[in-house]
Amino acid sequence: MGQPKATIILSPSLCRAARGLLDWTQTDLAERSGVSRSTIRDYEGSRHEAHRATEAQLRLAFEQGGIAFIQVSDETIGICAGTAER
């Protein structure tokens, strides 16, 4: 039985792309999200997956910076930039 697989919204590549749209370094994201830079580095480098709470912190920082996460298809998530607070 088990639980249904959780939908992953933030992938390592989307994390890098969102930082690029906002012109943020990993350090910038760490400061805005409260997630350590080494965790961000390892996540973006696909060295490990992010815990749900970590993903939520990163997403919130991006959303507060002006990034919108959009569902492009059933399994594809994209991003777009609105009015970002850089």
N, C-alpha and C positions, 0 to 999 in steps of 0.2 A: 504494500500500500504506500506508505510514505507521503511526503508532502509534494505538491507540484513544484516543478522547477521555477525558481524566482526569475523574473525578467531582469536581465542586466541592462541598465540604460547607459551607464558610463563604461566604455571600453578604454584600454590604454591608448588606442589611436584617437578616440574622441577627446580624451583628456589632453593629449598633445595638441590636437586641432583647436580646442577651446582656448587653451593657453595662447596659441598663435593668434587667434582672432582678437584676443584681449591684449596681446603683446606683453604677456606675463611670463616671468621666469618661474622655474620650480620654486624658488624662494618666495616669490610674490604669492604664488598659490598656497604655499605652506603657511605664510603669515595670515592670509585671508580665510583659510579653511580650518586652521588649528591642527592640521595633519603634518607630521614631520616631513622635511624635504627628502630624507632617505626613503621613507615609505612611498612618496610620490615618484621618486627616481626608480625604485624597484618595481612599482606598479606599471609605470609607463614603459619600462624595459621588459615587461612581461615576466619578471622574476617571480612574482606571486600575484594572486588575485586580491582584490580589496574586500575587506569585510563590509557588510551592508551599512554599518554605521559610518565607516570611512567613506564609502561611496556617497552616502547622503551628505556628509560634510563637504566633500569636493563639489558635488552638484549644487549645493546651496551657495557656495562661494561663487561658482560660475554664474548661477542665476542672479545673484546680487550684483554681479559684474555686468549683466546685460545679455547673457547667453540664454537662448531658449532651446530646449530639447524637443524635437519634433519626431513623431512616428512617420516614417516615410513609407513603410510597408509593414506587413504583419511582424516581421522579425528585424527590421532595419530602423535604427534610430539615427537621426541627423541633428545638426546644430545650426543655428543662425544667430547672428548678433543683432541686437536691438540698440538701445541707448545704453552703452556700457559706461560704467563708472571706472575710469582708468586711473 
